[in-house]
Structures are given as structure tokens and as C-alpha cells.
Amino acid sequence: MKSVYITGTGLFTPEQSISNAELVAAFNTWAENWNQQQAAAIEAGEVAAQALSSVEFIEKASGIKSRYVMDKQGVLDPERMKPYLPERPDDQPCIQAEMAVKAAEQALQQAGLEGGQIDLVILACSNPQRAYPAVAIEVQQLLGAAGFAYDMNVACSSATFGIQAACNAIQSGQAQRVLMVNPEICSAHLNFCDRDSHFIFGDACTAVILEAEEVATPTQGAFEVFASKLMTRFSNNIRNNAGFLNRCDEAGLGQRDKLFVQEGRKVFKEVCPLVAEMISEQLAANHLSAENLDRLWLHQANLNMNQLIARRVLGRDASAEEAPVILDRYANTSSAGSIIAFHLHRDDLKAGATGVICSFGAGYSAGCLLVRKLA
């Protein structure tokens, strides 16, 4: 089997950040206004009053302290409660392509490559901004890449599934150098009027360069992807019903299920053991044990979930170095989360160090990649 190396990664972080305190102030103003407008119905027992949010509630529930967003003003406007991202003319780069190019340029520089040397672009994210043409093809054109490109969506596991797709393309001879990008504008599909989830998501874009061994010139931060495992299991516990069929039944337009909805407690209870078992099985299949793991780059959705998964895999609590956390300042960036953690927390590892990049989310879907540092 042909070896595949990760030779570069990149990260685009939006300039604007929202603290929990800012988010709570906007939400509570909206909730108080709504309660006042619905006072008669609330008093009659026809609707429930909106409960207020708090910084303490958010941090206890998630471990999130702030998040980066593409538009802060719209999110914090109690009369709007969503980002304002103007539509662009078709002759201008779309916003996700622009994010992807910025992250890709970092990854290319780190790998010592130019855009023209890429022969496959995979854009993997929870919510591509349009159906067609594929945003990946636009990124391909903007970078001057060769070969072919396509979009794919496996929700929060899109990046690990995208890396596996890249490995498959390289090992089958369809490509030699692959760019995999994850432009996530999660703020656009988040209901900022939902107390239980208004704090969860942030925006970011990551990029990963993967190369066949025979063409790669590994840099100091290069890793070999030496094993992978993917899993899906259908569940309605994380769902978003937005789509082109919505216009065919006007009754559903504007309903909350056209944005992110989840049964958080069920997700926690069902996904944590599933993912921990998946990682342990993948280690065993490759004749490794938890003691052989130097790092866990886990999906950055919820601090409590990550801590529990790491504890089940390692048999003890993981240190901050063993299972780095970036969701405190980035929040949940869907598919980008585990790659952000990998991008920011791998340079200290020595040659031969072994780690797992793991994602999990809607579907349910989960991806587990075993990687080893080359030098």
C-alpha cells in the first residue's frame, strides 16, 4: 500500500470574535423583548416564556468561552440574531472559496508547494453554500490547481472522511498531491434564538495537504497517515432540514428545524462510548495500545465529551498536552475542529510520535485517523 503523508496544514481564522458575555447580552435582550411581546400568551399558558442565558451556563455546558465569526454585528443585533453576509455577484469568489484559499495558501507554503502542483481538491464541510457548481472547483480555479475537484459533506466528520478520500485517491493513482479544505460558516446555520444551542458554533477554515510518498519532501511537521476507520449510523439527534425542497412546502419555511437542532443529552450519551470504542478498536487492529498514543486531536464540540472519550481510551484523565483543547476560543467549528487542534498542537512532538485525529457528529458519523510524525 502506497504511503500518504500530511505535509502541510493551514488555518483561516475570522477577524471578529464574540465573547460569551457579548452573546448572552444579545440573547437576553432578544428573550426579554420576546417575552414582553408574548406576555398575554405566556400568562394564558399558551406558550412558555424564554429562559435567559448566562456565561456560567455556557461554560459549564460546553467549555466554550468565545468564538470567531464572519459577521459579529448581525449576530449581536437583538432585532436580527444572525450574521449578515451579503450575496456576491457570480463573477466574484464566493465567501467559502475565499476562506478556503486563505487556509490553502498557508498549507501550500508549509508543504513547499504551489497551487499548480495540486491535482485534486476536496472541499469537505457541513454546509457548502450552494449546490453547484462545486465550491471545490472554484477553489481549484483560484489556486490554479490541476486535475479535478469535488464537494463532500459528512457533517462534523467531513474532514476525516475527506482525508480518507484523499488517501484513497493517492493510493489508487488518481492523484499524487491533494488539497482538502473545510470552510465552515457555522454561524449561518445556528439558531441564535435557542438558549440551548446559541453558543455552540463558530466560523473557521482549515486546509490539509496530502502527498504520495514518492513525490513528497516531508517538512519537519510532516505526518504519515498509516491507518483509518470510518463509521456512520443513522440518527435524528443532530439534524438540519434546510434544503431546496423547502420551497415545495411553504408551511416549513422559517421553522427552527431549518437550522441546527439537536438532542444534546442523547448525543452525549450515545456518541461518547461509540467514539471511544472506535478509537480503541482501531488501535488494537494496528497492534497498538493506549500507552502508544502521544496525542488525541479530538473533534472540538464539547469539553465534557472530549474529556470522557479521552478517559475511556486512556483509562485515565488526559493531560492538556495529550488532548489539546481549542474550542474554548474557537467553539465548535464542525469539521474544522480536530484539524485546528492538529494544526496548532503538533510541532512539539518528536519523530515517531503517534496520534489520532478523530471527528464525530451528525449522521451519526465518526472518523478515526492514526498518524505518525516523520521528523
ZATIGU-344191 format. One record per residue (C-alpha): residue in one letter; residue number from 0; x, y, z. Coordinates in steps of 0.1 Angstrom, whole numbers, padded with zeros to 4 digits. Example, Ala and Ser with C-alpha at 12.3 -4.5 7.8 and 13.67 -1.06 7.14 Angstrom:
residues 2
   residu   num      c1      c2      c3
        a     0    0123   -0045    0078
        s     1    0137   -0011    0071
***
This chain:
residues 375
   residu   num      c1      c2      c3
        m     0    0000    0000    0000
        k     1    0014    0034   -0010
        s     2    0022    0056    0019
        v     3    0005    0090    0023
        y     4    0020    0120    0041
        i     5    0004    0151    0056
        t     6    0030    0177    0046
        g     7    0011    0209    0053
        t     8   -0018    0224    0071
        g     9   -0034    0259    0071
        l    10   -0059    0278    0092
        f    11   -0081    0308    0084
        t    12   -0095    0325    0115
        p    13   -0120    0353    0110
        e    14   -0110    0387    0124
        q    15   -0141    0391    0146
        s    16   -0146    0373    0179
        i    17   -0177    0371    0202
        s    18   -0173    0365    0239
        n    19   -0198    0346    0260
        a    20   -0207    0378    0278
        e    21   -0215    0396    0245
        l    22   -0235    0367    0232
        v    23   -0255    0364    0264
        a    24   -0263    0401    0264
        a    25   -0277    0399    0229
        f    26   -0297    0367    0236
        n    27   -0312    0380    0269
        t    28   -0322    0413    0253
        w    29   -0339    0393    0225
        a    30   -0356    0369    0250
        e    31   -0368    0398    0272
        n    32   -0383    0415    0242
        w    33   -0400    0383    0230
        n    34   -0414    0377    0265
        q    35   -0428    0412    0266
        q    36   -0444    0408    0231
        q    37   -0459    0374    0241
        a    38   -0469    0384    0276
        a    39   -0506    0376    0271
        a    40   -0500    0342    0256
        i    41   -0474    0334    0283
        e    42   -0499    0344    0310
        a    43   -0526    0323    0294
        g    44   -0503    0293    0293
        e    45   -0503    0291    0255
        v    46   -0465    0295    0252
        a    47   -0436    0292    0275
        a    48   -0415    0322    0284
        q    49   -0380    0323    0270
        a    50   -0354    0315    0298
        l    51   -0324    0337    0300
        s    52   -0289    0325    0292
        s    53   -0257    0331    0312
        v    54   -0220    0330    0309
        e    55   -0218    0304    0337
        f    56   -0244    0282    0319
        i    57   -0225    0282    0287
        e    58   -0191    0274    0301
        k    59   -0204    0246    0323
        a    60   -0224    0231    0294
        s    61   -0197    0233    0268
        g    62   -0163    0247    0279
        i    63   -0167    0274    0253
        k    64   -0156    0310    0262
        s    65   -0156    0327    0228
        r    66   -0160    0321    0191
        y    67   -0148    0336    0158
        v    68   -0174    0346    0133
        m    69   -0176    0361    0098
        d    70   -0200    0388    0110
        k    71   -0203    0399    0146
        q    72   -0227    0428    0142
        g    73   -0256    0408    0128
        v    74   -0253    0381    0154
        l    75   -0253    0406    0183
        d    76   -0283    0426    0170
        p    77   -0313    0416    0190
        e    78   -0335    0425    0161
        r    79   -0316    0402    0137
        m    80   -0298    0374    0156
        k    81   -0280    0361    0126
        p    82   -0249    0371    0106
        y    83   -0252    0395    0076
        l    84   -0232    0380    0047
        p    85   -0241    0399    0015
        e    86   -0246    0378   -0016
        r    87   -0218    0383   -0041
        p    88   -0220    0385   -0079
        d    89   -0213    0353   -0097
        d    90   -0181    0368   -0112
        q    91   -0166    0372   -0077
        p    92   -0152    0344   -0055
        c    93   -0178    0331   -0031
        i    94   -0171    0335    0006
        q    95   -0163    0299    0013
        a    96   -0139    0297   -0017
        e    97   -0122    0328   -0003
        m    98   -0118    0313    0031
        a    99   -0105    0280    0016
        v   100   -0079    0298   -0005
        k   101   -0066    0317    0025
        a   102   -0062    0285    0045
        a   103   -0048    0266    0015
        e   104   -0021    0292    0009
        q   105   -0007    0286    0044
        a   106   -0008    0248    0039
        l   107    0009    0251    0005
        q   108    0036    0273    0019
        q   109    0042    0248    0047
        a   110    0044    0219    0023
        g   111    0067    0239   -0001
        l   112    0043    0236   -0030
        e   113    0024    0259   -0054
        g   114   -0012    0256   -0064
        g   115   -0004    0242   -0098
        q   116    0011    0211   -0082
        i   117   -0022    0200   -0067
        d   118   -0041    0175   -0088
        l   119   -0072    0170   -0065
        v   120   -0091    0195   -0044
        i   121   -0117    0181   -0019
        l   122   -0139    0206   -0001
        a   123   -0154    0189    0029
        c   124   -0177    0207    0052
        s   125   -0211    0206    0069
        n   126   -0228    0232    0048
        p   127   -0214    0241    0013
        q   128   -0230    0274    0005
        r   129   -0245    0263   -0028
        a   130   -0255    0231   -0046
        y   131   -0235    0237   -0078
        p   132   -0210    0244   -0093
        a   133   -0190    0227   -0066
        v   134   -0172    0252   -0044
        a   135   -0142    0229   -0046
        i   136   -0139    0235   -0084
        e   137   -0139    0273   -0077
        v   138   -0111    0268   -0052
        q   139   -0092    0247   -0078
        q   140   -0096    0275   -0103
        l   141   -0085    0302   -0079
        l   142   -0054    0283   -0069
        g   143   -0045    0272   -0105
        a   144   -0047    0235   -0094
        a   145   -0048    0207   -0120
        g   146   -0068    0175   -0121
        f   147   -0103    0175   -0106
        a   148   -0123    0187   -0075
        y   149   -0155    0180   -0057
        d   150   -0175    0189   -0026
        m   151   -0185    0164    0001
        n   152   -0205    0165    0033
        v   153   -0204    0142    0062
        a   154   -0213    0169    0088
        c   155   -0187    0173    0116
        s   156   -0167    0143    0103
        s   157   -0162    0158    0068
        a   158   -0125    0165    0074
        t   159   -0115    0130    0084
        f   160   -0137    0115    0057
        g   161   -0121    0140    0033
        i   162   -0086    0129    0043
        q   163   -0096    0093    0038
        a   164   -0109    0101    0004
        a   165   -0076    0119   -0004
        c   166   -0056    0088    0008
        n   167   -0078    0066   -0014
        a   168   -0072    0088   -0044
        i   169   -0034    0088   -0039
        q   170   -0032    0051   -0032
        s   171   -0053    0043   -0063
        g   172   -0031    0065   -0085
        q   173   -0059    0090   -0092
        a   174   -0038    0118   -0076
        q   175   -0004    0125   -0062
        r   176   -0010    0157   -0043
        v   177   -0044    0165   -0027
        l   178   -0057    0197   -0010
        m   179   -0085    0190    0014
        v   180   -0103    0222    0028
        n   181   -0130    0227    0054
        p   182   -0146    0262    0051
        e   183   -0172    0262    0079
        i   184   -0195    0292    0084
        c   185   -0214    0275    0112
        s   186   -0229    0308    0124
        a   187   -0251    0308    0093
        h   188   -0269    0276    0103
        l   189   -0271    0283    0141
        n   190   -0303    0295    0157
        f   191   -0291    0323    0180
        c   192   -0326    0324    0195
        d   193   -0323    0290    0210
        r   194   -0309    0291    0246
        d   195   -0297    0255    0245
        s   196   -0275    0259    0214
        h   197   -0270    0297    0207
        f   198   -0234    0295    0220
        i   199   -0222    0263    0203
        f   200   -0207    0272    0169
        g   201   -0180    0294    0154
        d   202   -0166    0300    0120
        a   203   -0132    0289    0106
        c   204   -0115    0271    0077
        t   205   -0087    0245    0077
        a   206   -0067    0230    0049
        v   207   -0046    0199    0047
        i   208   -0021    0189    0020
        l   209   -0016    0152    0014
        e   210    0011    0137   -0008
        a   211    0022    0104   -0021
        e   212    0055    0092   -0005
        e   213    0073    0092   -0038
        v   214    0067    0129   -0046
        a   215    0067    0143   -0010
        t   216    0095    0162    0005
        p   217    0085    0160    0042
        t   218    0089    0191    0063
        q   219    0097    0189    0100
        g   220    0060    0188    0108
        a   221    0050    0161    0084
        f   222    0030    0130    0094
        e   223    0022    0097    0078
        v   224   -0014    0086    0077
        f   225   -0009    0049    0084
        a   226   -0045    0037    0093
        s   227   -0080    0050    0092
        k   228   -0115    0039    0102
        l   229   -0148    0055    0092
        m   230   -0183    0048    0106
        t   231   -0218    0060    0101
        r   232   -0250    0052    0120
        f   233   -0283    0070    0112
        s   234   -0297    0093    0140
        n   235   -0321    0122    0141
        n   236   -0305    0136    0173
        i   237   -0284    0161    0153
        r   238   -0303    0175    0122
        n   239   -0307    0204    0099
        n   240   -0336    0202    0074
        a   241   -0326    0231    0052
        g   242   -0326    0223    0015
        f   243   -0340    0230   -0019
        l   244   -0372    0211   -0012
        n   245   -0382    0236    0014
        r   246   -0398    0259   -0012
        c   247   -0421    0230   -0021
        d   248   -0440    0232    0012
        e   249   -0444    0268    0023
        a   250   -0456    0257    0058
        g   251   -0420    0248    0067
        l   252   -0403    0280    0057
        g   253   -0386    0297    0086
        q   254   -0392    0269    0110
        r   255   -0365    0261    0136
        d   256   -0357    0227    0120
        k   257   -0342    0245    0090
        l   258   -0313    0254    0113
        f   259   -0292    0233    0136
        v   260   -0312    0213    0161
        q   261   -0300    0186    0184
        e   262   -0310    0164    0214
        g   263   -0278    0172    0233
        r   264   -0282    0147    0262
        k   265   -0289    0119    0238
        v   266   -0259    0128    0216
        f   267   -0236    0128    0247
        k   268   -0249    0095    0259
        e   269   -0247    0077    0226
        v   270   -0217    0092    0209
        c   271   -0191    0092    0236
        p   272   -0190    0054    0241
        l   273   -0193    0049    0203
        v   274   -0162    0070    0196
        a   275   -0141    0057    0225
        e   276   -0147    0021    0214
        m   277   -0139    0030    0178
        i   278   -0105    0045    0187
        s   279   -0097    0016    0209
        e   280   -0106   -0009    0182
        q   281   -0085    0010    0157
        l   282   -0055    0009    0180
        a   283   -0059   -0028    0186
        a   284   -0062   -0035    0149
        n   285   -0029   -0019    0144
        h   286   -0012   -0037    0173
        l   287   -0012   -0005    0194
        s   288   -0024    0003    0229
        a   289   -0034    0035    0247
        e   290    0001    0037    0260
        n   291    0014    0041    0225
        l   292   -0007    0073    0219
        d   293    0011    0105    0223
        r   294   -0018    0128    0213
        l   295   -0055    0128    0207
        w   296   -0067    0156    0184
        l   297   -0104    0152    0190
        h   298   -0134    0169    0175
        q   299   -0139    0202    0193
        a   300   -0176    0202    0200
        n   301   -0179    0199    0238
        l   302   -0152    0198    0265
        n   303   -0171    0173    0286
        m   304   -0174    0149    0256
        n   305   -0137    0151    0248
        q   306   -0127    0145    0284
        l   307   -0149    0115    0287
        i   308   -0138    0100    0254
        a   309   -0101    0105    0263
        r   310   -0107    0090    0297
        r   311   -0123    0059    0282
        v   312   -0095    0054    0257
        l   313   -0066    0061    0280
        g   314   -0081    0046    0312
        r   315   -0073    0079    0330
        d   316   -0078    0116    0326
        a   317   -0058    0131    0297
        s   318   -0035    0160    0303
        a   319   -0039    0192    0284
        e   320   -0009    0182    0262
        e   321   -0023    0148    0254
        a   322   -0057    0160    0243
        p   323   -0054    0197    0234
        v   324   -0085    0219    0235
        i   325   -0091    0248    0211
        l   326   -0129    0250    0215
        d   327   -0126    0274    0244
        r   328   -0118    0302    0220
        y   329   -0130    0288    0186
        a   330   -0161    0270    0198
        n   331   -0174    0241    0177
        t   332   -0162    0247    0141
        s   333   -0177    0214    0129
        s   334   -0154    0196    0105
        a   335   -0126    0221    0111
        g   336   -0123    0215    0149
        s   337   -0100    0184    0150
        i   338   -0078    0199    0123
        i   339   -0074    0232    0141
        a   340   -0062    0212    0171
        f   341   -0038    0192    0149
        h   342   -0026    0224    0132
        l   343   -0019    0242    0164
        h   344   -0007    0214    0186
        r   345    0017    0190    0168
        d   346    0051    0208    0165
        d   347    0063    0198    0199
        l   348    0060    0160    0191
        k   349    0092    0141    0184
        a   350    0098    0119    0154
        g   351    0079    0086    0157
        a   352    0052    0100    0179
        t   353    0018    0085    0173
        g   354   -0016    0103    0174
        v   355   -0052    0100    0165
        i   356   -0072    0126    0146
        c   357   -0109    0119    0154
        s   358   -0141    0135    0145
        f   359   -0177    0127    0153
        g   360   -0211    0143    0147
        a   361   -0243    0143    0128
        g   362   -0252    0112    0110
        y   363   -0240    0098    0133
        s   364   -0207    0099    0116
        a   365   -0172    0093    0130
        g   366   -0137    0092    0115
        c   367   -0105    0080    0131
        l   368   -0071    0085    0116
        l   369   -0039    0072    0130
        v   370   -0009    0093    0122
        r   371    0028    0091    0129
        k   372    0053    0120    0129
        l   373    0081    0116    0104
        a   374    0107    0140    0116
***
